[in-house]
């Protein structure tokens, strides 16, 4: 879910490129345009991988960086092209744009 209230449901497994006007980086990538009212999201900003074992985000060399913010508010910068694990209800900052990863127990049980 994005900070403007929009949501996108994903299947497991999924790999998607998030950005202002994203393009796939690998054959299996799906693209998801991020609603960016901040002007801080790069065209292809980050890649989110969701598998049976968890979720990971990697920065694709964005201008304004990617961060994972846990439920206690601690921020972890995501190094370029290195995966960082994202847990349920963590926030992901793409520049100044925030989204939240919500993993449904119903979806988890079916996967």
ChimeraX attribute file (.defattr): number of C-alpha atoms within 10 A of each C-alpha:
attribute: neighborCount
match mode: 1-to-1
recipient: residues
	/A:1	15
	/A:2	17
	/A:3	13
	/A:4	12
	/A:5	7
	/A:6	10
	/A:7	13
	/A:8	7
	/A:9	9
	/A:10	12
	/A:11	12
	/A:12	16
	/A:13	13
	/A:14	15
	/A:15	23
	/A:16	22
	/A:17	28
	/A:18	26
	/A:19	24
	/A:20	19
	/A:21	16
	/A:22	20
	/A:23	18
	/A:24	16
	/A:25	14
	/A:26	10
	/A:27	7
	/A:28	10
	/A:29	16
	/A:30	17
	/A:31	18
	/A:32	18
	/A:33	16
	/A:34	23
	/A:35	17
	/A:36	19
	/A:37	11
	/A:38	9
	/A:39	12
	/A:40	18
	/A:41	27
	/A:42	22
	/A:43	18
	/A:44	23
	/A:45	27
	/A:46	24
	/A:47	24
	/A:48	21
	/A:49	19
	/A:50	19
	/A:51	14
	/A:52	10
	/A:53	8
	/A:54	14
	/A:55	21
	/A:56	18
	/A:57	26
	/A:58	22
	/A:59	26
	/A:60	23
	/A:61	15
	/A:62	18
	/A:63	14
	/A:64	16
	/A:65	21
	/A:66	28
	/A:67	23
	/A:68	25
	/A:69	20
	/A:70	16
	/A:71	12
	/A:72	7
	/A:73	10
	/A:74	9
	/A:75	16
	/A:76	14
	/A:77	15
	/A:78	21
	/A:79	16
	/A:80	14
	/A:81	13
	/A:82	11
	/A:83	16
	/A:84	18
	/A:85	15
	/A:86	21
	/A:87	18
	/A:88	14
	/A:89	15
	/A:90	19
	/A:91	23
	/A:92	24
	/A:93	21
	/A:94	25
	/A:95	19
	/A:96	16
	/A:97	19
	/A:98	20
	/A:99	20
	/A:100	19
	/A:101	16
	/A:102	14
	/A:103	16
	/A:104	10
	/A:105	9
	/A:106	8
	/A:107	12
	/A:108	11
	/A:109	7
	/A:110	8
	/A:111	11
